[in-house]
């Protein structure tokens, strides 16, 4: 198992329940399942965005989405955004270095001791706010970098 703490971005959580996501759904489910056994924390931002996205897009009824979010709150330690993380995100967004919500996720993750974030929404391999961005989606399977982080040699 990897010794690095990591977090998952909203898109991984959404894909894990999206029956229309095909291979992405299967990989995202694998990521979530493996993350349960790792040093993985979820930001309250990602859990909240999950609920907002899946209910807005009609992927899940509100009660089911709330239950899923509550399950993740039980399974994973959670990280809340601090005032410092918000300041960092505002500075990154206003300078054009990152989109605000991405910057907030990364700043919160960094404060929580996360060394990596699994997402497809940022540049794979980039290190932002001290957090490594890893795209878990390989061509047909979990990417090698994500498998290493999750302690599952690919």
HELIX and SHEET records of a PDB file:
HELIX    1   1 UNK A   10  UNK A   15  1                                   6    
HELIX    2   2 UNK A   23  UNK A   36  1                                  14    
HELIX    3   3 UNK A   44  UNK A   56  1                                  13    
HELIX    4   4 UNK A   62  UNK A   75  1                                  14    
HELIX    5   5 UNK A   83  UNK A   94  1                                  12    
HELIX    6   6 UNK A  100  UNK A  111  1                                  12    
HELIX    7   7 UNK A  144  UNK A  149  1                                   6    
SHEET    1   A 4 UNK A   6  UNK A   8  0                                        
SHEET    2   A 4 UNK A 116  UNK A 118  1                                        
SHEET    3   A 4 UNK A 131  UNK A 134  1                                        
SHEET    4   A 4 UNK A 127  UNK A 128 -1                                        
SHEET    1   B 2 UNK A  41  UNK A  43  0                                        
SHEET    2   B 2 UNK A  77  UNK A  79  1                                        
END                                                                             
